[in-house]
Amino acid sequence: MKITQILESTRPIKSAIRNAYIDFSKMTLSLVAVVTDVIRDGKPVIGYGFNSNGRYGQGNLMRERFIPRVHEALPESLINDEGTNLDPHKIWACMMTNEKPGGHGERSVAVGTIDMAVWDATAKIANLPLHELLAQRYGDGKANPRVFVYAAGGYYHPGKGLDGLRGEMQSYLDRGYSVVKMKIGGAPLKDDIERIEAVLKMLKPGQQLAVDANGRFDLQTAVEYGKAMAQFPLFWYEEAGDPLDYELQARLGESYAGPLATGENLFSMQDARNLIRHGGMRKDRDWLQFDCALSYGLVEYLRTLEMLKAYGWSPSRCVPHGGHQMSLAIAAGLGLGGNESYPDLFQPYGGFPDGVRVENGYVTLPSLPGIGFEGKADLIAEMHALAV
């Protein structure tokens, strides 16, 4: 058993939308295929992966360092001790050979993308949905395929006013979401409060709004927004300041009593641990948004979950960023609190398998081998164009 090829292609996911920090007019991602010599139904088993939105494709790093290391390794060094499947932990260690600690920004995206494809292939070889494989290996033995999801949107868009924002949010509610999220920080505080109030007036009992500043604020502005929003029953106030400014996060938590969320731009277990140690996060109400596709993959995410356990945090406080099926599988297999969803954005890479519907804020994952990409026709067509 061996990996015969690792293929990468940089794909556009550009859009006219913007958040408080960046626009997405030139955004890309890396699509990866890990081809094995295991044959099923006359075809090789192939695992697929891609990185989450918000970070660009990392094809150069993959082609220069990480893919060659896997190809140069002895095939038997990358499989499990029984010789029956790939070993994602061994493959991860191979990719990280000769890499110094620290410097997690772009390298972590490259490794995380390949890691996703490795896990997809591993679960397919085992003929199991990834969420079942994870529950058996690292969870309580039984996955829960019913996962909470929220609808992320509310971006700033040329010509989009309050009516456009209301129409967008209503479309998410009509599709079964109970929590919707919108951007803040890309307009003056007064205007953002008006936008928040417009959405809150639409919501019915059992429906909530989250807001996301995408790291735009300094401490003073973060606190000012917090004071202005304290009157609202928000689901959470997300990423007020720079993701590595743990003091800002801690100080904000001292003045803002409502739930806070952050972590999507922390790309290693060590950075996540520093947030827990120094960011003032409150395990009874706050949310952690680490995204495996941006942070060295599931191998590293498992280390992060172990770290959280040591600090008394439940995995149910984790709701990953990214809106992709990999995090859905992790949520179902390891008991996370849910997952982000982009109903209309970053397609075809976001979303769920065809036929999966949101009901009262939850989706139920079908029993598809691997991550389940084959259940989403537009996405698997893109993947097959890379390797089939």
RODO-2510 file (C-alpha; in nm, 4 decimals, decimal comma):
residues 388
     n   res          X          Y          Z
     1     m     0,0000     0,0000     0,0000
     2     k     0,1342     0,3405    -0,0922
     3     i     0,0587     0,6927    -0,2095
     4     t     0,1323     0,7085    -0,5820
     5     q     0,0643     1,0787    -0,6458
     6     i    -0,0217     1,4008    -0,4671
     7     l    -0,1719     1,6559    -0,7045
     8     e    -0,2427     2,0243    -0,6366
     9     s    -0,4268     2,2946    -0,8275
    10     t    -0,4874     2,6576    -0,7311
    11     r    -0,8521     2,7527    -0,7835
    12     p    -1,0309     3,0897    -0,7654
    13     i    -1,3053     3,1534    -0,5114
    14     k    -1,3183     3,5252    -0,5838
    15     s    -1,6171     3,7388    -0,4885
    16     a    -1,7065     4,1077    -0,4643
    17     i    -1,7787     4,0765    -0,0922
    18     r    -1,5626     4,2170     0,1866
    19     n    -1,5379     4,1978     0,5631
    20     a    -1,3855     4,4548     0,7975
    21     y    -1,0318     4,3640     0,6887
    22     i    -1,0116     4,2168     0,3373
    23     d    -1,2040     4,1833     0,0166
    24     f    -1,2337     3,8531    -0,1646
    25     s    -1,1894     3,9760    -0,5214
    26     k    -0,8668     3,7794    -0,5737
    27     m    -0,9079     3,4978    -0,3217
    28     t    -0,7835     3,1508    -0,4134
    29     l    -0,7558     2,8078    -0,2552
    30     s    -0,5556     2,4915    -0,3124
    31     l    -0,7345     2,1738    -0,4190
    32     v    -0,5388     1,8551    -0,3457
    33     a    -0,5750     1,4899    -0,4441
    34     v    -0,3880     1,2070    -0,2699
    35     v    -0,3891     0,9070    -0,5043
    36     t    -0,3249     0,5596    -0,3597
    37     d    -0,2596     0,2191    -0,5136
    38     v    -0,5621     0,0712    -0,3339
    39     i    -0,8153    -0,0327    -0,5980
    40     r    -1,1915    -0,0240    -0,5382
    41     d    -1,4425    -0,0939    -0,8143
    42     g    -1,1562    -0,0922    -1,0634
    43     k    -1,0343     0,2558    -0,9650
    44     p    -0,7686     0,3826    -0,7233
    45     v    -0,8859     0,5221    -0,3909
    46     i    -0,8291     0,8992    -0,3947
    47     g    -0,8532     1,1384    -0,1021
    48     y    -0,9345     1,5042    -0,1601
    49     g    -0,8753     1,8206     0,0392
    50     f    -0,8790     2,1995     0,0145
    51     n    -0,8038     2,4930     0,2404
    52     s    -1,0642     2,7193     0,3931
    53     n    -1,1538     3,0627     0,2624
    54     g    -0,9670     3,3646     0,3926
    55     r    -0,6201     3,2222     0,3279
    56     y    -0,4831     3,1924    -0,0228
    57     g    -0,3837     2,8734    -0,2015
    58     q    -0,0453     2,7347    -0,0980
    59     g     0,0591     2,5383    -0,4050
    60     n     0,4182     2,6608    -0,4093
    61     l     0,4871     2,5478    -0,0537
    62     m     0,3263     2,2128    -0,1230
    63     r     0,5224     2,1502    -0,4416
    64     e     0,8545     2,2746    -0,3046
    65     r     0,8584     2,1022     0,0370
    66     f     0,5688     1,8958     0,1570
    67     i     0,4694     1,6840    -0,1426
    68     p     0,8320     1,5867    -0,2307
    69     r     0,8931     1,4679     0,1269
    70     v     0,6006     1,2257     0,1045
    71     h     0,7103     1,0990    -0,2369
    72     e     1,0691     1,0503    -0,1173
    73     a     0,9713     0,8542     0,1937
    74     l     0,9723     0,4754     0,2019
    75     p     0,6099     0,3692     0,1401
    76     e     0,6121     0,1336     0,4385
    77     s     0,7042     0,4247     0,6664
    78     l     0,3695     0,5944     0,5922
    79     i     0,1285     0,3097     0,6694
    80     n    -0,0083     0,1796     0,9977
    81     d     0,1605    -0,0965     1,1954
    82     e    -0,0867    -0,3533     1,0659
    83     g    -0,0087    -0,2650     0,7053
    84     t    -0,3789    -0,2189     0,6329
    85     n    -0,4119     0,1554     0,5821
    86     l    -0,2340     0,4883     0,5606
    87     d    -0,1219     0,6419     0,8882
    88     p    -0,2069     1,0156     0,8858
    89     h     0,0168     1,0804     1,1872
    90     k     0,3199     0,9271     1,0162
    91     i     0,2465     1,1164     0,6938
    92     w     0,2123     1,4404     0,8917
    93     a     0,5474     1,3796     1,0624
    94     c     0,7042     1,3121     0,7228
    95     m     0,5734     1,6405     0,5819
    96     m     0,7071     1,8315     0,8814
    97     t     1,0563     1,6816     0,8620
    98     n     1,3237     1,9538     0,8830
    99     e     1,0706     2,2244     0,9749
   100     k     1,1577     2,4490     1,2702
   101     p     0,9033     2,5277     1,5429
   102     g     0,7004     2,8468     1,5029
   103     g     0,6183     3,0296     1,1823
   104     h     0,2726     2,8834     1,1559
   105     g     0,1009     3,1235     0,9123
   106     e     0,1161     2,9852     0,5588
   107     r     0,2967     2,6557     0,6207
   108     s     0,0103     2,5392     0,8399
   109     v    -0,2359     2,5913     0,5538
   110     a    -0,0290     2,3849     0,3112
   111     v     0,0087     2,0944     0,5535
   112     g    -0,3541     2,1155     0,6665
   113     t    -0,4822     2,0892     0,3115
   114     i    -0,2793     1,7771     0,2325
   115     d    -0,3737     1,6334     0,5715
   116     m    -0,7437     1,6671     0,4828
   117     a    -0,6908     1,4629     0,1670
   118     v    -0,4941     1,2004     0,3612
   119     w    -0,7783     1,1544     0,6106
   120     d    -1,0322     1,1325     0,3279
   121     a    -0,8269     0,8547     0,1679
   122     t    -0,7732     0,6802     0,5024
   123     a    -1,1451     0,6681     0,5819
   124     k    -1,2258     0,5515     0,2283
   125     i    -0,9721     0,2687     0,2539
   126     a    -1,1373     0,1707     0,5837
   127     n    -1,4759     0,1960     0,4032
   128     l    -1,6092     0,4200     0,6795
   129     p    -1,7455     0,7744     0,6987
   130     l    -1,4711     0,9846     0,8535
   131     h    -1,6968     1,0767     1,1458
   132     e    -1,7386     0,7078     1,2322
   133     l    -1,3639     0,6433     1,1966
   134     l    -1,2877     0,9316     1,4323
   135     a    -1,5460     0,8232     1,6889
   136     q    -1,3992     0,4723     1,6922
   137     r    -1,0357     0,5836     1,7170
   138     y    -1,0529     0,8967     1,9314
   139     g    -1,4089     0,9432     2,0561
   140     d    -1,6563     0,7421     2,2580
   141     g    -1,7006     0,4809     1,9856
   142     k    -2,0208     0,6142     1,8314
   143     a    -2,0507     0,9239     1,6163
   144     n    -2,3488     1,1583     1,6353
   145     p    -2,4212     1,2547     1,2735
   146     r    -2,6580     1,5359     1,3800
   147     v    -2,4527     1,8581     1,3908
   148     f    -2,5464     2,2188     1,4727
   149     v    -2,4641     2,4658     1,1938
   150     y    -2,5014     2,8409     1,1655
   151     a    -2,5244     3,0556     0,8530
   152     a    -2,2339     3,2952     0,8010
   153     g    -2,2858     3,5943     0,5768
   154     g    -2,3791     3,9579     0,6185
   155     y    -2,0715     4,0745     0,4306
   156     y    -2,0329     4,4295     0,3050
   157     h    -2,1145     4,4429    -0,0638
   158     p    -2,1247     4,7339    -0,3106
   159     g    -2,4769     4,8754    -0,3148
   160     k    -2,6034     4,6455    -0,0411
   161     g    -2,8190     4,8330     0,2084
   162     l    -3,0399     4,7287     0,4964
   163     d    -3,2988     4,5752     0,2660
   164     g    -3,0300     4,3596     0,1061
   165     l    -2,9014     4,2524     0,4465
   166     r    -3,2502     4,1661     0,5682
   167     g    -3,3256     3,9711     0,2516
   168     e    -3,0048     3,7708     0,2854
   169     m    -3,0660     3,6836     0,6488
   170     q    -3,4271     3,5903     0,5840
   171     s    -3,3128     3,3503     0,3143
   172     y    -3,0970     3,1690     0,5713
   173     l    -3,3785     3,1522     0,8238
   174     d    -3,6119     3,0194     0,5553
   175     r    -3,3622     2,7394     0,4886
   176     g    -3,3791     2,6175     0,8456
   177     y    -3,0921     2,7961     1,0212
   178     s    -3,1607     2,9178     1,3739
   179     v    -2,8381     3,1231     1,4099
   180     v    -2,7175     3,3716     1,1478
   181     k    -2,3968     3,5745     1,1473
   182     m    -2,3112     3,9144     0,9997
   183     k    -1,9991     4,1258     0,9669
   184     i    -1,9247     4,4373     1,1695
   185     g    -1,6309     4,6770     1,1760
   186     g    -1,6412     4,7705     0,8083
   187     a    -1,8696     5,0665     0,8732
   188     p    -1,8974     5,3290     1,1497
   189     l    -2,0298     5,2035     1,4833
   190     k    -2,3575     5,3903     1,4410
   191     d    -2,4200     5,2257     1,1050
   192     d    -2,3257     4,8804     1,2340
   193     i    -2,5673     4,9154     1,5261
   194     e    -2,8396     5,0060     1,2772
   195     r    -2,7531     4,6941     1,0760
   196     i    -2,7613     4,4759     1,3873
   197     e    -3,0973     4,6144     1,4958
   198     a    -3,2402     4,5559     1,1485
   199     v    -3,1572     4,1870     1,1672
   200     l    -3,2604     4,1402     1,5304
   201     k    -3,6065     4,2779     1,4537
   202     m    -3,6533     3,9966     1,2009
   203     l    -3,5756     3,7125     1,4371
   204     k    -3,8378     3,4924     1,5960
   205     p    -3,8109     3,3106     1,9309
   206     g    -3,5340     3,0541     1,9168
   207     q    -3,3387     3,2451     1,6502
   208     q    -3,0185     3,4393     1,7249
   209     l    -2,7620     3,6688     1,5648
   210     a    -2,3815     3,6490     1,5905
   211     v    -2,1476     3,9296     1,4818
   212     d    -1,7904     3,9112     1,3504
   213     a    -1,5335     4,1945     1,3388
   214     n    -1,2604     3,9856     1,1683
   215     g    -0,9877     4,1223     1,3965
   216     r    -1,0384     4,4839     1,2923
   217     f    -1,0504     4,6632     1,6297
   218     d    -0,7960     4,7994     1,8738
   219     l    -0,8824     4,7617     2,2412
   220     q    -1,0665     5,0918     2,2726
   221     t    -1,2849     5,0249     1,9693
   222     a    -1,3482     4,6642     2,0726
   223     v    -1,4701     4,7805     2,4133
   224     e    -1,6822     5,0591     2,2592
   225     y    -1,8537     4,8096     2,0304
   226     g    -1,9001     4,5759     2,3261
   227     k    -2,0692     4,8462     2,5319
   228     a    -2,2947     4,9419     2,2420
   229     m    -2,3912     4,5785     2,1793
   230     a    -2,4385     4,4776     2,5434
   231     q    -2,8088     4,5601     2,5078
   232     f    -2,8511     4,2885     2,2439
   233     p    -2,8911     3,9120     2,3076
   234     l    -2,6145     3,8168     2,0637
   235     f    -2,5134     3,4553     2,0107
   236     w    -2,1527     3,5758     2,0146
   237     y    -1,9189     3,8708     1,9467
   238     e    -1,6417     3,7297     1,7292
   239     e    -1,2738     3,8141     1,6793
   240     a    -1,2819     4,1751     1,7940
   241     g    -0,9056     4,2279     1,7681
   242     d    -0,5909     4,0825     1,6226
   243     p    -0,5980     3,7048     1,6813
   244     l    -0,2595     3,7099     1,8590
   245     d    -0,3488     3,9996     2,0882
   246     y    -0,4426     3,7877     2,3884
   247     e    -0,4397     4,0853     2,6242
   248     l    -0,7024     4,2620     2,4120
   249     q    -0,9187     3,9496     2,4215
   250     a    -0,8813     3,9196     2,7977
   251     r    -0,9553     4,2877     2,8593
   252     l    -1,2617     4,2706     2,6370
   253     g    -1,3909     3,9757     2,8366
   254     e    -1,3644     4,1829     3,1540
   255     s    -1,6045     4,4443     3,0159
   256     y    -1,8300     4,2404     2,7867
   257     a    -2,0434     3,9830     2,9670
   258     g    -2,1885     3,8186     2,6585
   259     p    -2,0332     3,5220     2,4730
   260     l    -1,7126     3,5872     2,2798
   261     a    -1,5689     3,3770     1,9971
   262     t    -1,2248     3,3618     1,8400
   263     g    -0,9516     3,1274     1,7203
   264     e    -1,0041     3,0871     1,3456
   265     n    -0,6723     3,2594     1,2764
   266     l    -0,4668     3,0603     1,5251
   267     f    -0,2808     2,7916     1,3351
   268     s    -0,1185     2,5596     1,5889
   269     m    -0,1843     2,3877     1,9186
   270     q     0,0706     2,6193     2,0801
   271     d    -0,1108     2,9345     1,9667
   272     a    -0,4427     2,7866     2,0770
   273     r    -0,2879     2,7083     2,4148
   274     n    -0,1683     3,0666     2,4514
   275     l    -0,5242     3,1839     2,3893
   276     i    -0,6489     2,9565     2,6663
   277     r    -0,3661     3,0598     2,9011
   278     h    -0,3680     3,4338     2,8384
   279     g    -0,6833     3,5343     2,6454
   280     g    -0,9273     3,5349     2,9335
   281     m    -1,1610     3,2952     2,7549
   282     r    -1,4492     3,1738     2,9713
   283     k    -1,5272     2,8045     2,9344
   284     d    -1,8902     2,8484     3,0443
   285     r    -1,9915     3,0827     2,7590
   286     d    -1,7176     3,1523     2,5029
   287     w    -1,6545     2,9696     2,1754
   288     l    -1,3366     2,8435     2,0056
   289     q    -1,3164     2,8482     1,6251
   290     f    -0,9921     2,6682     1,5354
   291     d    -1,0074     2,5416     1,1754
   292     c    -0,8161     2,2220     1,0997
   293     a    -0,7829     2,3084     0,7303
   294     l    -0,5807     2,6173     0,8210
   295     s    -0,3928     2,4787     1,1209
   296     y    -0,1856     2,1791     1,0120
   297     g    -0,4864     1,9525     0,9735
   298     l    -0,6660     1,7004     1,1899
   299     v    -0,3435     1,5548     1,3325
   300     e    -0,2729     1,8913     1,4949
   301     y    -0,6396     1,9467     1,5801
   302     l    -0,6365     1,6265     1,7853
   303     r    -0,3443     1,7715     1,9837
   304     t    -0,5435     2,0917     2,0327
   305     l    -0,8417     1,8964     2,1673
   306     e    -0,6127     1,7149     2,4112
   307     m    -0,4736     2,0494     2,5253
   308     l    -0,8251     2,1852     2,5772
   309     k    -0,9182     1,8801     2,7818
   310     a    -0,6152     1,9368     3,0046
   311     y    -0,7359     2,2933     3,0687
   312     g    -1,0895     2,1795     3,1504
   313     w    -1,2543     2,2775     2,8223
   314     s    -1,5205     2,0633     2,6584
   315     p    -1,4960     1,9948     2,2830
   316     s    -1,8572     2,1142     2,2689
   317     r    -1,7239     2,4723     2,2997
   318     c    -1,5513     2,4303     1,9625
   319     v    -1,7401     2,5503     1,6526
   320     p    -1,4816     2,5558     1,3715
   321     h    -1,4480     2,8234     1,1071
   322     g    -1,4539     2,7421     0,7375
   323     g    -1,7873     2,5874     0,6503
   324     h    -1,6401     2,2690     0,5024
   325     q    -1,7313     1,9024     0,5365
   326     m    -1,4038     1,8104     0,7083
   327     s    -1,5002     2,0066     1,0189
   328     l    -1,8518     1,8658     0,9993
   329     a    -1,7024     1,5166     1,0154
   330     i    -1,4853     1,6130     1,3120
   331     a    -1,7842     1,7670     1,4879
   332     a    -1,9916     1,4523     1,4380
   333     g    -1,7112     1,2155     1,5339
   334     l    -1,5579     1,3976     1,8287
   335     g    -1,8486     1,5859     1,9826
   336     l    -1,7746     1,9429     1,8816
   337     g    -2,0367     2,2108     1,9324
   338     g    -2,1133     2,2543     1,5637
   339     n    -1,9735     2,4086     1,2487
   340     e    -1,9840     2,7234     1,0405
   341     s    -2,1773     2,7201     0,7122
   342     y    -2,1736     2,9479     0,4069
   343     p    -2,5049     2,8801     0,2311
   344     d    -2,4344     3,0970    -0,0742
   345     l    -2,0615     3,1760    -0,0646
   346     f    -1,7318     3,0088    -0,1610
   347     q    -1,9018     2,7446    -0,3692
   348     p    -1,8695     2,4639    -0,4578
   349     y    -1,6276     2,4055    -0,1688
   350     g    -1,8634     2,4907     0,1150
   351     g    -2,1933     2,3342     0,2050
   352     f    -2,3256     1,9854     0,2521
   353     p    -2,3835     1,6739     0,0421
   354     d    -2,6786     1,7041    -0,1956
   355     g    -3,0093     1,6368    -0,0265
   356     v    -2,8896     1,7360     0,3208
   357     r    -3,1175     2,0030     0,4612
   358     v    -3,0913     2,2253     0,7661
   359     e    -3,3671     2,1514     1,0166
   360     n    -3,4016     2,3697     1,3256
   361     g    -3,0347     2,4652     1,2978
   362     y    -2,9008     2,1111     1,2530
   363     v    -2,7916     1,8881     0,9672
   364     t    -2,7625     1,5094     0,9680
   365     l    -2,4600     1,3727     0,7842
   366     p    -2,5189     1,0862     0,5420
   367     s    -2,3215     0,7648     0,5725
   368     l    -2,0733     0,8233     0,2893
   369     p    -1,7184     0,6802     0,2952
   370     g    -1,4491     0,9362     0,3696
   371     i    -1,5376     1,3000     0,4259
   372     g    -1,8367     1,2694     0,1952
   373     f    -1,7294     1,4878    -0,0957
   374     e    -1,8730     1,2355    -0,3403
   375     g    -2,2196     1,3303    -0,2183
   376     k    -2,1896     1,6888    -0,3486
   377     a    -2,2116     1,6808    -0,7266
   378     d    -2,0656     2,0218    -0,8091
   379     l    -1,7737     1,9748    -0,5696
   380     i    -1,6801     1,6219    -0,6713
   381     a    -1,6860     1,7323    -1,0363
   382     e    -1,4142     1,9851    -0,9523
   383     m    -1,2197     1,7182    -0,7690
   384     h    -1,2523     1,4629    -1,0480
   385     a    -1,1177     1,7221    -1,2899
   386     l    -0,7987     1,7195    -1,0829
   387     a    -0,7711     1,3437    -1,0383
   388     v    -1,0054     1,0584    -1,1134
***
